[in-house]
Amino acid sequence: MGKNLKAKKVSESQTEMSQLMMPQDANPFGFVHGGSIMSIADKVAYVCASRHSLKMCTTASVDSVSFRSPIKVGQLVNFLASVNYVGRTSMEVGIKILSEDLHTGKTTHTNSCYFTFVAIDGKGKPSPVPPLTLETSLHEKRHKRAEERRKFRLAQRNKKG
Ligand SMILES: CC(C)(COP(=O)(O)OP(=O)(O)OC[C@H]1O[C@@H](n2cnc3c(N)ncnc32)[C@H](O)[C@@H]1OP(=O)(O)O)[C@@H](O)C(=O)NCCC(=O)NCCS
């Protein structure tokens, strides 16, 4: 991590975005494509990583994703993004995705997923990011889990060569 860079709090980069699901996001039966959701999630996570690093960022990996319940056209989808962990040049951003039925007010946690972004310089080379200041016990819990996921990812990367 960028030891000379000033640490930033988790709350300084937390990002929320909501999007109404439209017919172009869905199949002919009105169920939203997982790819539509992941495309928006990638953008929200990008904003969060950019707010933390104030640098250009690129998606290095996305952890496996599963959807617990369907999202339908006409529902609002809320994306909540937070930096969980920073390395020297990389950041894990966790996204919680909630669907909201605008007629009943009921919200459903459809899934959570984890993006790793790497801050890059003008030549596309990894560039240091500010350390992360954890503010709550929830941040600490997420940080610990993110550290375990990072170990797993790096092991997978080394296995593939
Ligand atoms: C991401 C990228 C910049 C990393 O470059 P690299 O030369 O492999 O970088 P390094 O090996 O020096 O690793 C730099 C950081 O990236 C992390 N990283 C690299 N590959 C990773 C992966 N697959 N998953 C998670 N983190 C990864 C490393 O852990 C390291 O983090 P740290 O500095 O916090 O310890 C490079 O692989 C790249 O440009 N990839 C294409 C990204 C892209 O185009 N994304 C959009 C797809 S459409």
The ligand as an SDF file (V2000), in Angstrom:
LIG
                    3D

 48 50  0  0  0  0  0  0  0  0999 V2000
   -4.7090   -5.7130  -13.4030 C   0  0  0  0  0  0  0  0  0  0  0  0
   -3.3120   -5.4770  -13.9870 C   0  0  0  0  0  0  0  0  0  0  0  0
   -3.0630   -3.9640  -14.1180 C   0  0  0  0  0  0  0  0  0  0  0  0
   -2.2920   -6.0820  -12.9960 C   0  0  0  0  0  0  0  0  0  0  0  0
   -1.0480   -5.9430  -13.5870 O   0  0  0  0  0  0  0  0  0  0  0  0
    0.1610   -6.9510  -13.1940 P   0  0  0  0  0  0  0  0  0  0  0  0
    1.3500   -6.5450  -13.9530 O   0  0  0  0  0  0  0  0  0  0  0  0
   -0.3350   -8.3320  -13.2590 O   0  0  0  0  0  0  0  0  0  0  0  0
    0.3890   -6.4730  -11.7290 O   0  0  0  0  0  0  0  0  0  0  0  0
    1.1380   -7.0950  -10.4890 P   0  0  0  0  0  0  0  0  0  0  0  0
    1.4360   -8.5400  -10.6120 O   0  0  0  0  0  0  0  0  0  0  0  0
    2.2600   -6.1470  -10.1940 O   0  0  0  0  0  0  0  0  0  0  0  0
   -0.0140   -6.9420   -9.3910 O   0  0  0  0  0  0  0  0  0  0  0  0
   -0.5240   -5.6520   -9.0580 C   0  0  0  0  0  0  0  0  0  0  0  0
   -1.6680   -5.8280   -8.1150 C   0  0  0  0  0  0  0  0  0  0  0  0
   -2.7520   -6.4340   -8.7970 O   0  0  0  0  0  0  0  0  0  0  0  0
   -3.1980   -7.5450   -8.0450 C   0  0  0  0  0  0  0  0  0  0  0  0
   -3.7120   -8.5090   -9.0100 N   0  0  0  0  0  0  0  0  0  0  0  0
   -3.1620   -8.8660  -10.1860 C   0  0  0  0  0  0  0  0  0  0  0  0
   -3.9240   -9.7790  -10.8040 N   0  0  0  0  0  0  0  0  0  0  0  0
   -4.9770  -10.0070   -9.9890 C   0  0  0  0  0  0  0  0  0  0  0  0
   -6.1210  -10.8430  -10.0650 C   0  0  0  0  0  0  0  0  0  0  0  0
   -6.3350  -11.6430  -11.0960 N   0  0  0  0  0  0  0  0  0  0  0  0
   -7.0070  -10.8140   -9.0560 N   0  0  0  0  0  0  0  0  0  0  0  0
   -6.8290   -9.9970   -7.9990 C   0  0  0  0  0  0  0  0  0  0  0  0
   -5.7550   -9.1680   -7.8740 N   0  0  0  0  0  0  0  0  0  0  0  0
   -4.8510   -9.1920   -8.8500 C   0  0  0  0  0  0  0  0  0  0  0  0
   -1.9820   -8.0390   -7.3160 C   0  0  0  0  0  0  0  0  0  0  0  0
   -2.3420   -8.7930   -6.1700 O   0  0  0  0  0  0  0  0  0  0  0  0
   -1.3210   -6.7390   -6.9340 C   0  0  0  0  0  0  0  0  0  0  0  0
   -1.9790   -6.1950   -5.8060 O   0  0  0  0  0  0  0  0  0  0  0  0
   -1.1870   -5.4050   -4.6340 P   0  0  0  0  0  0  0  0  0  0  0  0
   -0.3190   -4.3650   -5.2900 O   0  0  0  0  0  0  0  0  0  0  0  0
   -2.2590   -4.7690   -3.8380 O   0  0  0  0  0  0  0  0  0  0  0  0
   -0.4150   -6.4180   -3.8840 O   0  0  0  0  0  0  0  0  0  0  0  0
   -3.1400   -6.1610  -15.3970 C   0  0  0  0  0  0  0  0  0  0  0  0
   -3.2240   -7.5620  -15.2210 O   0  0  0  0  0  0  0  0  0  0  0  0
   -4.1700   -5.7010  -16.3800 C   0  0  0  0  0  0  0  0  0  0  0  0
   -4.0430   -4.6030  -16.9530 O   0  0  0  0  0  0  0  0  0  0  0  0
   -5.1930   -6.5130  -16.6550 N   0  0  0  0  0  0  0  0  0  0  0  0
   -6.2840   -6.1660  -17.5490 C   0  0  0  0  0  0  0  0  0  0  0  0
   -7.3800   -5.4440  -16.7620 C   0  0  0  0  0  0  0  0  0  0  0  0
   -8.5730   -5.0990  -17.6410 C   0  0  0  0  0  0  0  0  0  0  0  0
   -8.4170   -4.7740  -18.7960 O   0  0  0  0  0  0  0  0  0  0  0  0
   -9.7620   -5.1750  -17.0370 N   0  0  0  0  0  0  0  0  0  0  0  0
  -10.9770   -4.9310  -17.7080 C   0  0  0  0  0  0  0  0  0  0  0  0
  -11.4200   -6.1750  -18.3800 C   0  0  0  0  0  0  0  0  0  0  0  0
  -12.6030   -5.8190  -19.6250 S   0  0  0  0  0  0  0  0  0  0  0  0
  1  2  1  0
  2  3  1  0
  2  4  1  0
  2 36  1  0
  4  5  1  0
  5  6  1  0
  6  7  2  0
  6  8  1  0
  6  9  1  0
  9 10  1  0
 10 11  2  0
 10 12  1  0
 10 13  1  0
 13 14  1  0
 14 15  1  0
 15 16  1  0
 15 30  1  0
 16 17  1  0
 17 18  1  0
 17 28  1  0
 18 19  1  0
 18 27  1  0
 19 20  2  0
 20 21  1  0
 21 22  1  0
 21 27  2  0
 22 23  1  0
 22 24  2  0
 24 25  1  0
 25 26  2  0
 26 27  1  0
 28 29  1  0
 28 30  1  0
 30 31  1  0
 31 32  1  0
 32 33  2  0
 32 34  1  0
 32 35  1  0
 36 37  1  0
 36 38  1  0
 38 39  2  0
 38 40  1  0
 40 41  1  0
 41 42  1  0
 42 43  1  0
 43 44  2  0
 43 45  1  0
 45 46  1  0
 46 47  1  0
 47 48  1  0
M  END
$$$$
